[in-house]
């Protein structure tokens, strides 16, 4: 049983404390993980997948899964390397020695990380998700990919 709760008001804080107390009473052992910030949104996920589709249609990068791998490696990994010391340590320990092609492969469906590939964007908080969106748009807009209609849907 895994529970997750976002605490953003006094009522949610009370709910979290009640849940923790109940779990402790029942199980006598509870692991708690906390971090500040908001989670990414489902809107961000939908937007990114629309980006990957558009990138694949307007560039020679391949299909949407190839675009996703490229964006994760070139933009997502860099965000985490700059902002997450644990990710940075793991990346340099496990991934640094791999070739570019191997790193790119790890970003998608692979035996080591499963169908979603190495966790990158799934580790983002909301602010990192926004930075990723901005970096992808800047990179591919400079290559002629048009995102205005996709960005307008999210703003609406």
DSSP file (Angstrom, degrees, kcal/mol; ACC not computed):
  #  RESIDUE AA STRUCTURE BP1 BP2  ACC     N-H-->O    O-->H-N    N-H-->O    O-->H-N    TCO  KAPPA ALPHA  PHI   PSI    X-CA   Y-CA   Z-CA
    1    1 A X              0   0    0      0, 0.0     2,-0.5     0, 0.0     0, 0.0   0.000 360.0 360.0 360.0 120.8    0.0    0.0    0.0
    2    2 A X        -     0   0    0      2,-0.0     2,-0.4     0, 0.0     0, 0.0  -0.978 360.0-169.4-119.2 125.5    1.5    3.3   -1.1
    3    3 A X        -     0   0    0     -2,-0.5     2,-0.4     2,-0.0     0, 0.0  -0.902   3.2-173.5-113.7 142.6   -0.2    6.5   -0.1
    4    4 A X        +     0   0    0     -2,-0.4     2,-0.4     2,-0.0    -2,-0.0  -0.999   5.9 174.7-134.9 133.7    0.6   10.0   -1.5
    5    5 A X        -     0   0    0     -2,-0.4     2,-0.6     2,-0.0    -2,-0.0  -0.999  22.7-142.9-139.7 136.6   -0.8   13.2   -0.3
    6    6 A X        -     0   0    0     -2,-0.4     2,-0.7     2,-0.0    32,-0.1  -0.874  16.3-150.4 -97.2 125.8    0.0   16.8   -1.3
    7    7 A X        +     0   0    0     -2,-0.6     3,-0.1     1,-0.1    -2,-0.0  -0.863  39.1 141.6-101.3 112.8   -0.2   19.2    1.7
    8    8 A X        +     0   0    0     -2,-0.7     2,-0.3     1,-0.2    -1,-0.1   0.231  65.7  25.2-134.8  11.2   -1.2   22.7    0.6
    9    9 A X  S  > S-     0   0    0      1,-0.1     4,-2.1     0, 0.0    -1,-0.2  -0.969  87.4 -93.9-163.3 170.1   -3.5   23.8    3.4
   10   10 A X  H  > S+     0   0    0     -2,-0.3     4,-2.4     1,-0.2     5,-0.2   0.877 121.4  54.4 -60.3 -39.7   -4.2   23.2    7.1
   11   11 A X  H  > S+     0   0    0      1,-0.2     4,-2.2     2,-0.2    -1,-0.2   0.905 109.3  47.2 -62.9 -41.8   -7.0   20.6    6.3
   12   12 A X  H  > S+     0   0    0      2,-0.2     4,-2.4     1,-0.2    -1,-0.2   0.860 110.0  53.8 -68.1 -35.3   -4.6   18.6    4.1
   13   13 A X  H  X S+     0   0    0     -4,-2.1     4,-2.3     2,-0.2    -2,-0.2   0.929 109.7  47.4 -63.1 -44.6   -1.9   18.7    6.8
   14   14 A X  H  X S+     0   0    0     -4,-2.4     4,-2.4     1,-0.2    -2,-0.2   0.900 111.4  51.5 -61.7 -41.3   -4.4   17.4    9.3
   15   15 A X  H  X S+     0   0    0     -4,-2.2     4,-2.5     2,-0.2    -2,-0.2   0.904 109.9  49.5 -62.2 -41.8   -5.4   14.6    6.9
   16   16 A X  H  X S+     0   0    0     -4,-2.4     4,-2.6     2,-0.2    -2,-0.2   0.915 111.2  48.2 -64.5 -43.4   -1.8   13.7    6.4
   17   17 A X  H  X S+     0   0    0     -4,-2.3     4,-2.6     2,-0.2    -1,-0.2   0.903 112.0  50.1 -63.9 -41.2   -1.1   13.5   10.1
   18   18 A X  H  X S+     0   0    0     -4,-2.4     4,-2.4     2,-0.2    -2,-0.2   0.916 111.8  47.9 -62.7 -44.4   -4.3   11.4   10.6
   19   19 A X  H  X S+     0   0    0     -4,-2.5     4,-2.6     2,-0.2     5,-0.2   0.927 112.9  48.0 -62.3 -45.3   -3.2    9.0    7.8
   20   20 A X  H  X S+     0   0    0     -4,-2.6     4,-2.5     1,-0.2    -2,-0.2   0.919 112.2  49.1 -62.2 -44.9    0.3    8.7    9.2
   21   21 A X  H  X S+     0   0    0     -4,-2.6     4,-2.4     2,-0.2    -1,-0.2   0.914 112.5  48.2 -61.0 -44.1   -1.0    8.0   12.7
   22   22 A X  H  X S+     0   0    0     -4,-2.4     4,-2.3     2,-0.2    -2,-0.2   0.919 112.0  48.3 -64.5 -45.1   -3.4    5.4   11.5
   23   23 A X  H  X>S+     0   0    0     -4,-2.6     4,-3.0     1,-0.2     5,-0.5   0.917 111.9  49.9 -61.9 -42.9   -0.8    3.6    9.4
   24   24 A X  H  X5S+     0   0    0     -4,-2.5     4,-2.3     1,-0.2    -2,-0.2   0.924 110.4  49.7 -63.1 -44.0    1.7    3.6   12.3
   25   25 A X  H  <5S+     0   0    0     -4,-2.4    -1,-0.2    -5,-0.2    -2,-0.2   0.907 118.4  39.9 -58.7 -42.4   -1.0    2.2   14.7
   26   26 A X  H  <5S+     0   0    0     -4,-2.3    -2,-0.2    -5,-0.2    -1,-0.2   0.886 132.3  20.2 -76.6 -40.2   -1.8   -0.6   12.2
   27   27 A X  H  <5S-     0   0    0     -4,-3.0    -3,-0.2    -5,-0.2    -2,-0.2   0.660  80.7-143.3-109.0 -20.2    1.6   -1.5   10.9
   28   28 A X  S  <<S+     0   0    0     -4,-2.3     2,-0.3    -5,-0.5    -4,-0.1   0.506  82.4  68.3  64.9   5.7    4.1   -0.2   13.6
   29   29 A X        +     0   0    0     -6,-0.3     2,-0.4     2,-0.0    -3,-0.0  -0.899  58.4 169.2-154.0 123.3    6.5    0.7   10.8
   30   30 A X        -     0   0    0     -2,-0.3     2,-0.5     2,-0.0    -6,-0.0  -1.000  23.0-147.1-138.7 135.2    6.0    3.4    8.2
   31   31 A X        -     0   0    0     -2,-0.4     2,-0.4     2,-0.0    -2,-0.0  -0.902  20.1-166.9-101.5 128.2    8.4    5.0    5.7
   32   32 A X        -     0   0    0     -2,-0.5     2,-0.4     2,-0.0    -2,-0.0  -0.950   8.7-174.2-120.1 134.4    7.7    8.6    5.0
   33   33 A X        +     0   0    0     -2,-0.4     2,-0.3     2,-0.0    -2,-0.0  -0.996   9.8 179.0-126.7 131.9    9.2   10.7    2.1
   34   34 A X        +     0   0    0     -2,-0.4     2,-0.3     2,-0.0    -2,-0.0  -0.963   8.5 167.0-133.6 149.7    8.7   14.4    1.9
   35   35 A X        -     0   0    0     -2,-0.3     2,-0.1     2,-0.1    -2,-0.0  -0.970  32.8-114.5-154.7 148.7    9.8   17.2   -0.5
   36   36 A X  S    S+     0   0    0     -2,-0.3     2,-0.1     2,-0.0    -2,-0.0  -0.436  70.1  50.3 -78.9 159.2    8.7   20.8   -1.1
   37   37 A X  S    S-     0   0    0     -2,-0.1     2,-0.2    88,-0.1    -2,-0.1  -0.265  82.5 -68.9 106.4 170.3    7.0   21.9   -4.3
   38   38 A X        -     0   0    0     -2,-0.1    88,-2.4     1,-0.1    89,-0.2  -0.639  45.7-111.5 -96.6 155.2    4.2   20.9   -6.5
   39   39 A X  B     -A  125   0A   0     -2,-0.2    86,-0.2    86,-0.2    -1,-0.1  -0.384  40.5 -93.4 -75.1 160.9    3.9   17.9   -8.7
   40   40 A X        -     0   0    0     84,-0.6     2,-0.3    82,-0.1    -1,-0.1  -0.277  47.8-117.3 -62.8 163.6    3.9   18.1  -12.4
   41   41 A X     >  -     0   0    0     85,-0.1     4,-1.5     1,-0.1     3,-0.3  -0.724   9.4-122.3-106.8 158.4    0.5   18.2  -13.9
   42   42 A X  H  > S+     0   0    0     -2,-0.3     4,-2.4     1,-0.2     5,-0.2   0.829 114.6  62.9 -63.0 -31.4   -1.3   15.9  -16.3
   43   43 A X  H  > S+     0   0    0      1,-0.2     4,-2.5     2,-0.2    -1,-0.2   0.887 100.0  52.9 -60.1 -38.7   -1.6   18.8  -18.6
   44   44 A X  H  > S+     0   0    0     -3,-0.3     4,-2.8     2,-0.2    -1,-0.2   0.934 108.6  49.6 -62.6 -45.1    2.2   18.9  -18.8
   45   45 A X  H  X S+     0   0    0     -4,-1.5     4,-2.2     1,-0.2    -2,-0.2   0.937 112.5  46.6 -58.8 -47.5    2.3   15.2  -19.8
   46   46 A X  H  X S+     0   0    0     -4,-2.4     4,-1.8     1,-0.2    -1,-0.2   0.900 112.7  50.6 -62.7 -41.4   -0.3   15.7  -22.5
   47   47 A X  H  X S+     0   0    0     -4,-2.5     4,-2.4     1,-0.2    -1,-0.2   0.926 109.2  50.8 -62.3 -45.9    1.5   18.8  -23.8
   48   48 A X  H  X S+     0   0    0     -4,-2.8     4,-2.8     1,-0.2    -2,-0.2   0.909 109.0  50.4 -61.1 -42.3    4.8   17.0  -24.0
   49   49 A X  H  X S+     0   0    0     -4,-2.2     4,-1.8     1,-0.2    -1,-0.2   0.862 110.1  50.5 -67.3 -32.5    3.3   14.1  -25.9
   50   50 A X  H  X S+     0   0    0     -4,-1.8     4,-2.4     2,-0.2    -1,-0.2   0.892 110.2  51.6 -66.7 -39.1    1.8   16.5  -28.4
   51   51 A X  H  X S+     0   0    0     -4,-2.4     4,-3.3     2,-0.2     5,-0.2   0.945 108.1  50.7 -58.8 -49.2    5.3   18.1  -28.6
   52   52 A X  H  X S+     0   0    0     -4,-2.8     4,-2.1     1,-0.2    -1,-0.2   0.889 111.3  48.4 -60.1 -39.7    6.9   14.8  -29.4
   53   53 A X  H  X S+     0   0    0     -4,-1.8     4,-1.7     2,-0.2    -1,-0.2   0.939 113.5  46.5 -64.2 -46.8    4.3   14.1  -32.1
   54   54 A X  H  X S+     0   0    0     -4,-2.4     4,-2.0     1,-0.2    -2,-0.2   0.914 111.3  51.7 -63.0 -44.0    4.8   17.5  -33.7
   55   55 A X  H  X S+     0   0    0     -4,-3.3     4,-1.2     1,-0.2     6,-0.4   0.916 109.9  49.5 -59.4 -43.2    8.6   17.2  -33.5
   56   56 A X  H  < S+     0   0    0     -4,-2.1     6,-0.3    -5,-0.2    -1,-0.2   0.825 112.7  48.1 -67.1 -30.4    8.5   13.8  -35.3
   57   57 A X  H  < S+     0   0    0     -4,-1.7    -1,-0.2     1,-0.2    -2,-0.2   0.809 119.3  36.8 -77.0 -30.6    6.2   15.3  -38.0
   58   58 A X  H  < S+     0   0    0     -4,-2.0     2,-0.3    -5,-0.1    -2,-0.2   0.407 116.8  43.7-109.4   1.8    8.3   18.4  -38.6
   59   59 A X  S  < S-     0   0    0     -4,-1.2     3,-0.4     3,-0.2    85,-0.0  -0.798  80.3-113.3-134.1 178.2   11.9   17.1  -38.3
   60   60 A X  S    S+     0   0    0     -2,-0.3    -4,-0.1     1,-0.2     3,-0.1   0.091  81.9 111.4 -96.3  20.3   13.9   14.1  -39.3
   61   61 A X  S    S-     0   0    0     -6,-0.4     2,-0.3     1,-0.2    -1,-0.2   0.705  79.9-117.6 -73.2 -19.2   14.3   13.0  -35.7
   62   62 A X        -     0   0    0     -3,-0.4    -1,-0.2    -6,-0.3    -3,-0.2  -0.892  54.9 -17.9 120.7-151.7   12.1    9.9  -36.1
   63   63 A X  S >> S-     0   0    0     -2,-0.3     4,-2.1    -3,-0.1     3,-0.7  -0.282  77.7 -87.8 -86.4 176.8    8.8    8.9  -34.6
   64   64 A X  H 3> S+     0   0    0      1,-0.3     4,-2.4     2,-0.2     5,-0.1   0.840 128.3  54.9 -56.8 -33.5    7.3   10.4  -31.4
   65   65 A X  H 3> S+     0   0    0      2,-0.2     4,-2.2     1,-0.2    -1,-0.3   0.871 107.7  49.8 -68.9 -33.3    9.1    7.9  -29.2
   66   66 A X  H <> S+     0   0    0     -3,-0.7     4,-2.4     2,-0.2    -2,-0.2   0.904 110.8  49.5 -67.3 -40.9   12.4    9.0  -30.8
   67   67 A X  H  X S+     0   0    0     -4,-2.1     4,-2.7     2,-0.2    -2,-0.2   0.901 110.2  51.5 -63.2 -40.8   11.6   12.6  -30.1
   68   68 A X  H  X S+     0   0    0     -4,-2.4     4,-2.7    -5,-0.2     5,-0.2   0.934 110.3  47.9 -61.8 -47.1   10.7   11.8  -26.5
   69   69 A X  H  X S+     0   0    0     -4,-2.2     4,-2.5     1,-0.2     5,-0.2   0.924 112.6  49.4 -60.0 -44.7   14.1   10.0  -26.0
   70   70 A X  H  X S+     0   0    0     -4,-2.4     4,-3.0     1,-0.2     5,-0.3   0.945 113.1  45.9 -59.8 -49.4   15.9   12.9  -27.6
   71   71 A X  H  X>S+     0   0    0     -4,-2.7     4,-2.3     1,-0.2     5,-1.8   0.898 112.4  50.5 -64.2 -41.0   14.2   15.5  -25.4
   72   72 A X  I  <>S+     0   0    0     -4,-2.7     5,-2.7     3,-0.2     6,-0.2   0.942 117.0  40.6 -60.7 -46.9   14.6   13.5  -22.2
   73   73 A X  I  <5S+     0   0    0     -4,-2.5     5,-0.3    -5,-0.2    -2,-0.2   0.935 123.2  36.7 -69.5 -46.4   18.3   13.1  -22.8
   74   74 A X  I  <5S+     0   0    0     -4,-3.0    -3,-0.2    -5,-0.2    -2,-0.2   0.795 136.4  13.1 -81.2 -28.8   19.1   16.6  -24.1
   75   75 A X  I  X5S+     0   0    0     -4,-2.3     4,-1.7    -5,-0.3    -3,-0.2   0.785 125.7  46.9-115.8 -47.2   16.9   18.7  -22.0
   76   76 A X  I  ><S+     0   0    0     -5,-1.8     4,-2.1     2,-0.2     5,-0.2   0.930 111.9  49.1 -67.2 -46.9   15.5   16.6  -19.0
   77   77 A X  H  ><S+     0   0    0     -5,-2.7     4,-2.9     1,-0.2     5,-0.2   0.910 109.8  53.5 -59.7 -41.6   18.7   15.0  -18.0
   78   78 A X  H  > S+     0   0    0     -5,-0.3     4,-1.9    -6,-0.2    -1,-0.2   0.892 106.8  51.6 -62.4 -39.6   20.5   18.5  -18.0
   79   79 A X  H  X S+     0   0    0     -4,-1.7     4,-1.5     1,-0.2    -1,-0.2   0.945 113.8  43.7 -60.6 -47.7   17.8   19.9  -15.7
   80   80 A X  H  X S+     0   0    0     -4,-2.1     4,-2.6     1,-0.2     8,-0.4   0.876 110.4  54.9 -68.3 -37.2   18.2   17.1  -13.2
   81   81 A X  H  < S+     0   0    0     -4,-2.9    -1,-0.2     1,-0.2    -2,-0.2   0.883 113.0  44.0 -61.6 -36.3   22.0   17.2  -13.4
   82   82 A X  H  < S+     0   0    0     -4,-1.9    -1,-0.2    -5,-0.2    -2,-0.2   0.769 127.3  26.8 -77.1 -26.4   21.9   20.9  -12.5
   83   83 A X  H  < S+     0   0    0     -4,-1.5     2,-0.5     1,-0.2    -2,-0.2   0.547 110.6  60.0-119.1  -9.3   19.3   20.6   -9.7
   84   84 A X     X  -     0   0    0     -4,-2.6     4,-2.6    -5,-0.2    -1,-0.2  -0.902  50.5-170.8-131.6 104.5   19.4   17.2   -8.1
   85   85 A X  H  > S+     0   0    0     -2,-0.5     4,-2.5     1,-0.2     5,-0.2   0.851  90.3  53.0 -63.7 -35.7   22.7   16.0   -6.5
   86   86 A X  H  > S+     0   0    0      2,-0.2     4,-2.3     1,-0.2    -1,-0.2   0.928 111.6  45.6 -65.8 -43.8   21.4   12.5   -6.0
   87   87 A X  H  > S+     0   0    0      2,-0.2     4,-3.2     1,-0.2     5,-0.2   0.927 112.4  52.3 -62.2 -44.2   20.5   12.2   -9.7
   88   88 A X  H  X S+     0   0    0     -4,-2.6     4,-2.5    -8,-0.4     5,-0.2   0.924 110.0  47.5 -59.1 -46.3   23.8   13.7  -10.7
   89   89 A X  H  X S+     0   0    0     -4,-2.5     4,-1.7     1,-0.2    -1,-0.2   0.921 115.0  45.6 -62.4 -44.1   25.7   11.2   -8.6
   90   90 A X  H  X S+     0   0    0     -4,-2.3     4,-2.8     2,-0.2     5,-0.5   0.913 111.7  52.4 -65.8 -42.8   23.8    8.3  -10.0
   91   91 A X  H  X>S+     0   0    0     -4,-3.2     4,-2.3     1,-0.2     5,-1.6   0.942 112.6  43.9 -58.8 -49.0   24.1    9.6  -13.6
   92   92 A X  H  <5S+     0   0    0     -4,-2.5    -1,-0.2    -5,-0.2    -2,-0.2   0.819 116.7  47.4 -69.7 -29.0   27.8    9.9  -13.4
   93   93 A X  H  <5S+     0   0    0     -4,-1.7    -2,-0.2    -5,-0.2    -1,-0.2   0.900 129.7  17.8 -75.3 -41.2   28.2    6.5  -11.6
   94   94 A X  H  <5S+     0   0    0     -4,-2.8    -3,-0.2    -5,-0.2    -2,-0.2   0.836 132.2  29.1-102.8 -39.3   26.0    4.5  -14.0
   95   95 A X  T ><5S+     0   0    0     -4,-2.3     3,-1.9    -5,-0.5    -3,-0.2   0.726  92.4  82.7-103.8 -24.8   25.5    6.4  -17.3
   96   96 A X  T 3 <S+     0   0    0     -5,-1.6    -1,-0.1     1,-0.3    -4,-0.1   0.830  91.7  52.3 -57.0 -36.5   28.5    8.6  -18.0
   97   97 A X  T 3  S+     0   0    0     -5,-0.2    -1,-0.3    -4,-0.1    -2,-0.1   0.613  90.1  99.6 -78.2 -10.8   30.6    5.8  -19.5
   98   98 A X  S <  S-     0   0    0     -3,-1.9    -3,-0.0     1,-0.1     2,-0.0  -0.364  79.5-106.6 -75.3 154.7   27.9    4.8  -22.0
   99   99 A X     >  -     0   0    0      1,-0.1     4,-2.5    -2,-0.1     5,-0.2  -0.291  33.3-104.9 -71.0 164.9   28.0    5.9  -25.6
  100  100 A X  H  > S+     0   0    0      1,-0.2     4,-2.8     2,-0.2     5,-0.2   0.926 122.8  51.5 -56.0 -46.4   25.5    8.5  -26.8
  101  101 A X  H  > S+     0   0    0      1,-0.2     4,-2.4     2,-0.2    -1,-0.2   0.881 109.7  49.4 -61.6 -39.6   23.4    5.8  -28.6
  102  102 A X  H  > S+     0   0    0      2,-0.2     4,-1.9     1,-0.2    -1,-0.2   0.908 111.4  48.5 -66.5 -41.7   23.3    3.7  -25.4
  103  103 A X  H  X S+     0   0    0     -4,-2.5     4,-0.8     2,-0.2    -2,-0.2   0.928 111.8  49.9 -62.1 -44.7   22.2    6.7  -23.3
  104  104 A X  H >< S+     0   0    0     -4,-2.8     3,-1.0     1,-0.2     4,-0.4   0.917 109.4  51.4 -60.5 -44.2   19.6    7.6  -25.9
  105  105 A X  H >< S+     0   0    0     -4,-2.4     3,-1.5     1,-0.2    -1,-0.2   0.869 103.4  59.2 -60.1 -37.3   18.3    4.0  -25.9
  106  106 A X  H 3< S+     0   0    0     -4,-1.9    12,-3.1     1,-0.3    -1,-0.2   0.713  93.9  66.3 -66.1 -20.0   18.0    4.1  -22.1
  107  107 A X  T << S+     0   0    0     -3,-1.0    -1,-0.3    -4,-0.8    -2,-0.2   0.650 107.8  39.9 -76.4 -14.2   15.6    7.1  -22.4
  108  108 A X  S <  S-     0   0    0     -3,-1.5     5,-0.2    -4,-0.4    10,-0.2  -0.442 116.0 -30.3-119.0-166.4   13.0    4.8  -24.1
  109  109 A X  S    S+     0   0    0      6,-0.3     2,-0.3    -2,-0.2     6,-0.2  -0.259  75.7 147.9 -51.4 116.5   11.6    1.3  -23.7
  110  110 A X  B  >  -B  114   0B   0      4,-1.9     4,-2.4    -4,-0.1     7,-0.2  -0.979  58.2-112.8-151.5 160.1   14.5   -0.9  -22.4
  111  111 A X  T  4 S+     0   0    0     -2,-0.3     4,-0.1     1,-0.2    -1,-0.1   0.841 112.5  53.1 -65.5 -33.8   14.9   -3.9  -20.2
  112  112 A X  T  4 S+     0   0    0      1,-0.2    -1,-0.2     2,-0.1    -3,-0.1   0.925 126.2  18.1 -69.2 -44.6   16.7   -2.0  -17.5
  113  113 A X  T  4 S-     0   0    0      1,-0.3     3,-0.4    -5,-0.2    -2,-0.2   0.493 102.7-129.4-110.4  -5.3   14.1    0.7  -17.0
  114  114 A X  B ><  -B  110   0B   0     -4,-2.4    -4,-1.9     1,-0.2     3,-1.4  -0.394  55.3 -31.1  88.1-167.2   10.9   -0.7  -18.6
  115  115 A X  T 3  S+     0   0    0      1,-0.3    -6,-0.3    -6,-0.2    -1,-0.2   0.726 135.6  49.3 -66.9 -24.0    8.6    0.8  -21.1
  116  116 A X  T 3  S-     0   0    0     -3,-0.4    -1,-0.3     1,-0.2    -7,-0.1   0.509 101.8-139.8 -92.9  -4.2    9.0    4.4  -20.0
  117  117 A X    <   -     0   0    0     -3,-1.4   -10,-0.3    -7,-0.2    -1,-0.2  -0.198  54.7  -8.4  76.3-172.4   12.8    4.3  -20.0
  118  118 A X  S    S-     0   0    0    -12,-3.1     2,-0.3   -10,-0.2    -5,-0.0  -0.335  83.7-104.9 -58.4 132.3   15.0    5.9  -17.5
  119  119 A X  S    S+     0   0    0      1,-0.2    -1,-0.1     2,-0.1    -2,-0.1  -0.453  70.7 127.0 -62.7 120.6   13.1    8.1  -15.1
  120  120 A X  S >  S+     0   0    0     -2,-0.3     3,-1.6   -13,-0.1     4,-0.4   0.373  74.7  30.3-134.4 -74.9   13.8   11.7  -16.0
  121  121 A X  G >  S+     0   0    0      1,-0.3     3,-1.1     2,-0.2   -81,-0.1   0.807 114.5  63.8 -64.4 -27.8   10.6   13.7  -16.6
  122  122 A X  G 3  S+     0   0    0      1,-0.2    -1,-0.3   -82,-0.0   -82,-0.1   0.686  99.6  54.8 -69.6 -15.1    8.8   11.6  -14.1
  123  123 A X  G <  S+     0   0    0     -3,-1.6    -1,-0.2     2,-0.0    -2,-0.2   0.573  87.2 111.5 -89.4 -11.1   11.2   12.9  -11.4
  124  124 A X    <   -     0   0    0     -3,-1.1   -84,-0.6    -4,-0.4     2,-0.2  -0.265  58.0-144.6 -66.4 145.9   10.4   16.6  -12.2
  125  125 A X  B  >  -A   39   0A   0    -86,-0.2     4,-2.1     1,-0.0   -86,-0.2  -0.426  44.0 -87.5 -88.9-178.9    8.6   18.9   -9.9
  126  126 A X  H  > S+     0   0    0    -88,-2.4     4,-2.0     1,-0.2     5,-0.1   0.906 128.0  49.8 -60.5 -44.6    6.3   21.5  -11.4
  127  127 A X  H  > S+     0   0    0    -89,-0.2     4,-2.3     1,-0.2    -1,-0.2   0.892 110.7  49.9 -64.6 -39.7    9.0   24.1  -11.9
  128  128 A X  H  > S+     0   0    0      1,-0.2     4,-2.5     2,-0.2    -1,-0.2   0.870 108.4  54.2 -66.2 -35.3   11.3   21.6  -13.6
  129  129 A X  H  X S+     0   0    0     -4,-2.1     4,-2.3     2,-0.2    -2,-0.2   0.889 108.3  48.7 -63.6 -39.4    8.4   20.6  -15.9
  130  130 A X  H  X S+     0   0    0     -4,-2.0     4,-2.4     2,-0.2    -2,-0.2   0.920 111.1  50.0 -65.6 -43.9    8.0   24.2  -16.9
  131  131 A X  H  X S+     0   0    0     -4,-2.3     4,-2.4     2,-0.2    -2,-0.2   0.903 110.2  51.0 -61.7 -41.0   11.7   24.6  -17.5
  132  132 A X  H  X S+     0   0    0     -4,-2.5     4,-2.6     2,-0.2     5,-0.2   0.932 109.5  50.3 -61.3 -47.1   11.6   21.4  -19.7
  133  133 A X  H  X S+     0   0    0     -4,-2.3     4,-2.4     1,-0.2    -2,-0.2   0.928 111.9  48.0 -56.3 -47.1    8.7   22.7  -21.7
  134  134 A X  H  X S+     0   0    0     -4,-2.4     4,-2.4     1,-0.2    -1,-0.2   0.888 112.3  48.7 -63.6 -40.2   10.5   26.0  -22.3
  135  135 A X  H  X S+     0   0    0     -4,-2.4     4,-2.6     2,-0.2    -1,-0.2   0.902 111.6  48.4 -68.7 -41.0   13.8   24.3  -23.3
  136  136 A X  H  X S+     0   0    0     -4,-2.6     4,-2.5     2,-0.2     5,-0.3   0.937 113.4  47.6 -64.2 -45.5   12.0   21.9  -25.8
  137  137 A X  H  X S+     0   0    0     -4,-2.4     4,-2.4    -5,-0.2     5,-0.3   0.930 113.6  47.6 -61.5 -45.8   10.1   24.8  -27.3
  138  138 A X  H  X S+     0   0    0     -4,-2.4     4,-1.4    -5,-0.2    -2,-0.2   0.929 113.7  47.7 -62.2 -45.6   13.2   26.9  -27.6
  139  139 A X  H  < S+     0   0    0     -4,-2.6     4,-0.3     1,-0.2    -2,-0.2   0.957 120.6  34.2 -60.2 -53.7   15.3   24.1  -29.2
  140  140 A X  H ><>S+     0   0    0     -4,-2.5     5,-2.6     1,-0.2     3,-0.6   0.741 110.0  62.1 -84.2 -22.2   12.8   23.0  -31.8
  141  141 A X  H ><5S+     0   0    0     -4,-2.4     3,-1.7    -5,-0.3    -1,-0.2   0.892 101.0  56.1 -63.3 -38.0   11.3   26.4  -32.5
  142  142 A X  T 3<5S+     0   0    0     -4,-1.4    -1,-0.2    -5,-0.3    -2,-0.2   0.674 105.5  52.6 -67.3 -15.2   14.8   27.4  -33.7
  143  143 A X  T < 5S-     0   0    0     -3,-0.6    -1,-0.3    -4,-0.3    -2,-0.2   0.307 128.9 -95.8-101.2   6.6   14.6   24.4  -36.1
  144  144 A X  T < 5S+     0   0    0     -3,-1.7     2,-0.4     1,-0.3    -3,-0.2   0.496  75.3 143.7  96.3   4.0   11.3   25.5  -37.5
  145  145 A X      < -     0   0    0     -5,-2.6     2,-0.5    -8,-0.1    -1,-0.3  -0.642  42.0-142.1 -79.6 132.9    8.9   23.4  -35.4
  146  146 A X        +     0   0    0     -2,-0.4     4,-0.1     1,-0.1    -5,-0.0  -0.843  32.1 161.3-100.9 124.7    5.7   25.4  -34.7
  147  147 A X    >>  +     0   0    0     -2,-0.5     4,-2.5     2,-0.1     3,-0.7   0.433  43.2 105.6-117.6  -4.7    4.2   24.9  -31.2
  148  148 A X  H 3> S+     0   0    0      1,-0.3     4,-2.1     2,-0.2     5,-0.1   0.848  81.8  48.6 -50.5 -45.1    1.9   28.0  -30.9
  149  149 A X  H 3> S+     0   0    0      1,-0.2     4,-1.2     2,-0.2    -1,-0.3   0.866 113.1  48.3 -66.1 -35.1   -1.3   26.1  -31.4
  150  150 A X  H <> S+     0   0    0     -3,-0.7     4,-1.2     2,-0.2    -2,-0.2   0.905 112.3  47.6 -70.1 -41.8   -0.3   23.5  -28.8
  151  151 A X  H  X S+     0   0    0     -4,-2.5     4,-1.8     1,-0.2    -2,-0.2   0.841 108.0  57.0 -68.3 -33.0    0.7   26.1  -26.3
  152  152 A X  H  X S+     0   0    0     -4,-2.1     4,-1.6    -5,-0.3    -1,-0.2   0.842 101.5  56.5 -65.9 -33.7   -2.6   28.0  -26.9
  153  153 A X  H  < S+     0   0    0     -4,-1.2    -1,-0.2     1,-0.2    -2,-0.2   0.891 108.3  47.0 -65.2 -38.9   -4.6   24.9  -26.0
  154  154 A X  H  < S+     0   0    0     -4,-1.2    -2,-0.2     1,-0.2    -1,-0.2   0.897 112.0  49.5 -70.0 -39.8   -2.9   24.7  -22.6
  155  155 A X  H  <        0   0    0     -4,-1.8    -1,-0.2     1,-0.2    -2,-0.2   0.800 360.0 360.0 -69.6 -27.8   -3.4   28.4  -21.8
  156  156 A X     <        0   0    0     -4,-1.6    -1,-0.2    -5,-0.1    -2,-0.2   0.479 360.0 360.0 -72.3 360.0   -7.1   28.3  -22.8
